[in-house]
Amino acid sequence: MKVLAIGAHPDDIEIFMYGLLCLLKKNNIEIFMIIATDGSLGGKKYNNLIQLRKDESIEALKRIGIPKFLNLPDSRLGDEYSHKDKLRHEIDEISPDLIITHYHEDYHSDHRNLSKLVKDISSHNFPVLYCDTMMGINFLPNFYFDISEFFEEKKEAILNHQSQKPDRFIKLIELMNGYRSAQCNAKFGSFAEAYFFNSSFPFANINNILPQTIKIRKFDIDGNYGFL
């Protein structure tokens, strides 16, 4: 089995998809990663920001694999048809059993445009699983994965992106992944990543590819089972 994760910018895979990729790798799934844009607008105080962000990504993702950089222009993803051609070439070459990428209603135009490009390219050939949006806005998950065992590793990966002031993203994932876990009534201090899959022919079900979803714990007035 092959899974391809596609992030719009350096650090997106770490923030939104890292825990699930760790679970998949643990299950002996072959992981491929693509970073679409060069991240050149993610800060102004570095003269060599593009190369710096590449180096940060390689270090951050080394436990999972080596990402492929498409070097498309930051904040202008999808402006030219050649962007779609370049992305299509990489997807077809890998021929994954599943693609994970951004949701089409996320906050950043590159996230939204990448989502639409991937969906168009995938068509009826590859199933697409969408990761959570920034702060979960406009996102209704139907898959939750317990990433607690990999949460410290996820934080370490994000902290490699020193050019991006990563402490703020550590607070973000503590909030988001903690909340997604609490939605399933998991114990306080556990963490989950949330995803959405829209079934379409011939991909009515992708459970054979994915790891076990988080255990849902019943509500108990004495708090014996979970968060509540």
N, C-alpha and C positions, 0 to 999 in steps of 0.2 A: 504494500500500500504506500502511496505517495501523497503527501499533503503539501500544498504550496501556500505560504503566507505572504500576502502582498501589502506592504505599508506605504503610505503616501510619502512620509518623511523619515529620515533617521530618527529613531526613538519611538516611533508609532508602534512597531511590533512589540517592543518591550513594555510599553504602557498598556496596550489593549489586548495583546494576544499571547504574551509570554507564558503565562501559567498553563494554558491549554497546550501550547507547543511542547512544554515539558512533559505533560501527561502523555501526549502522543508519542514522544520520543521514548518514554518509559515503556510504552507498549510496542516498541520496535517498529514504529511507523517511520518511514523515511521523510525527513523534513527538508523542504526547499524554501528559500526566502528571497523576496525581491523588494528592494527599496526604490520607489519610482522616481522621486525628485532628488535634486542635489542638496536640498536643505540650505541653500545659499542665503535665504532671508531670515534664518533663525538666529539673529544677533548681528551686531554691527561692529563689535570691538576687535574682531579677528580678521587679519588680512588673508589668512589661509583657511577660511571657515569651511569650504567644501571638503577639503582633504581632512581637516580636523574632525568633521562630523562622520566621515567615512571611517576613520581610525577608531572613533568612539563606538561606532556601530559594530565594527568587527570584534572589538574587545568585549562589548556588551553581549553579543550573541554567540560567542565562541563555544559555549557549552551545548548549543543546539546545532550550529552549522556555520557556514560562510555565506553571507548574503550576496546577492547579485545587485549591483547598482546600475540603474538605467540612466541616471544623470539628466533627467528631464527638468525643465525650469521650475523652480519653487514658485508656488502660487499661480502658475500658468499651465498646470497640468490639463491636457486635453484641448488646449488652444489650437493645436495643429493636428491634422490627421495622421501625421507621421508618428505621433505619440501612441496612437492606437495600434499602428502597424508594429511598432517596436515591442509593445506589450504583448500583442498577439503572438509574435515570433517566440518570445520566451515561454509563454503558456503552452503553446503547441509543442515546443521542444521538450518540455518537462512532462506534459500529458498527465497531470495529477489526477488522483481519484477524488480529491476535494480541494477547493480553494477557500481560504479564509481572507477576508478583506473588510474594508470599512462599509458602514451603512450609508445609504443614499441620502439620509436626512441629517448627517452629522454637521458639526459646526463650521468646518473649514472647507472652502471650495475644492481644494485638492482631494480631500476625503470623499466629497460628494461626487466629483468627476471621476475619480478612480473607481468608485463603486459602480457607476454607470458603465464605464468602459469594460470593466471585468465582466459584468453581467452580459453585455452585448457580445463580447468575445466568447464567453462560456456557452451561451445559447443553450442547446440541449445536449452539449458534449461534456460539460463539467458541472457538478453541483457547487453552489457557492454558499458558504456560511458567513454571516455578517457579525462582526464584533460590536461591542457596546459603543455608544456615542459618548462624547464628552459630557460628564455628569448625568449620563443616562437619559438625556432629554430627547423626546420623540422616538423612544426605543422601547419596544415591548418584547422582552426575551421569551424564547420557548426552550432554551437550553441553559442550564446552570452547571458549572463544573467546580468542584472543590479544589482550590489550588493552594490550600494552606501549607502543604508540605514543601511547596516551591516558592512561598511568598517572600522569604528572606532572599532567595536567589533572584527573584524578580526585582526586588529593591536594589540589590547589588548591580544588576544589569542597568537599571535606570540611572544609578549614580555614576556610571561610566560616562554619561553625557554631561560632563561638567560645563560645556559651552552653553548649555540650556538652563542653568540654574536648577538642577534636578530636585532639590529639596522640596520644591512646590509640587512636583509630580509624585513624590513619595507621599505627601499629604493627600494628594488626589486619589491614589490607588488605595490608601488606607481607608479613605471615606467610601469610595465607590465599591471596591471589592468586599469591604466589610458590610456595606448595605446590601449588596447582592446576596451575600451569605445569609444575612438576617432575614431577607425575604423568604428564604427556605426554612426559617426558624432554626438555623444552625446555632451552635453554641457561640457566645460572645468570644471574640478573638480568633475566629476562623474567617476564611476569605474565599470568595468565589468570583469567577469571571462569567459574564452572561453573554449569550449569543442568540441570533435569530436565523432560522432557516425557513425559507418559503418553498414548500414542496411544489415541484412542477415536473411534468413528464420528461424523462423516465425516472426522475429522482424523487420518488414518493417518500423514501426513507433513507437516512444516512447513518442509522444507529450502528451498523456493522463497522463503520470507520471510527466512530467517536468512542472515547472512554466512557465509563459509567458516569452518569450524571449525579449531582449531589443528592444525598438522602434527605427527603423531606420529613421533618419531625413534627408530630402533632402538637397542637397547643395544649399546654398543661398549666393549670392554675398554680401549681407548686414549683413550676420551672424545672421539672426533672428531666426534660427531654431536649430542650433547645433554648433559644434566646428568650422565648416567652412560653 
